[in-house]
Amino acid sequence: MNLKINGELKTIDNSNEYFLLEDLLDHLGYKPQLVVVELNGEIISPKVWINTKVKNGDCLEVVTIVGGGSYS
């Protein structure tokens, strides 16, 4: 399966014709509680990741939430 993830073309071995978004994020090593996902230009609610199919040629942007700040 060929996907564009965060601007990079990636080939992911998958015997099925699609990945469920939740499974793909796990496969890629993302922690679900720390990311925001855009699939083909649409932000996808975490509530529907388990039912959202990612297919060959899809484009994903995965933004990781990072805590922190500065102390003066």
N, C-alpha and C positions, 0 to 999 in steps of 0.2 A: 504494500500500500504506500503510495506517495502522498505526502502531506507537506504543506508549507506551515512551519511552526515558528513564530516570532521572526518571520522574514527569511528563514532558511529552509531549503528543500530537504526533506528527510524521507528515507525509505524505512518503513517499519514492517517487519515480518508479521503477517496475520493471515491465517488460512480462511477467515471469513471475509465477506465483502464489505464489512463495516466493523467499527469499534464502538462500543458505548462510551460516551464521553468520560464518564466516571472511571471506567476501566482503563481508558487511554491515559488519563492523568496519572493514575496509579502506576501504569507501565512506564511512564516517563519519569516517575520519581517525584511528582509534585505532591505537596500536602494540601488536600482539598480545602481545609479551613483557611489557608493562606494565599489563595489565588482568585483572580477574577478572569473569566474566560470569554473571549469573543470568538464566535464561529462564523466564518463568512460574513463578517461585518456586523454581526448581531451579538450583543452581550447575552449570555445564557445564564439564567438563574440556577444556582446550585440545586434547587429543588427538582429540576428536570434533567440533571446530568445523567441519571440512571436510565432515562428513556431517550436521550438524544444520541442519534447515530452520526458518527463521523465516518465519511466515505472517502474513497480514493479521490485525490484532487482537491480536497477541502483545505481551507486556510484558517489556521488558529493563531490567535494572539493570547498568550498566557502571561498575565502580569502577577508577579509575586509581591505580596504585601510585606514590607519590611518595617519593623518597629525601630524606634530610636528617636534621637533628637539631640539637642545640645544643652549642656548645662553652663550657665554663665557664673 
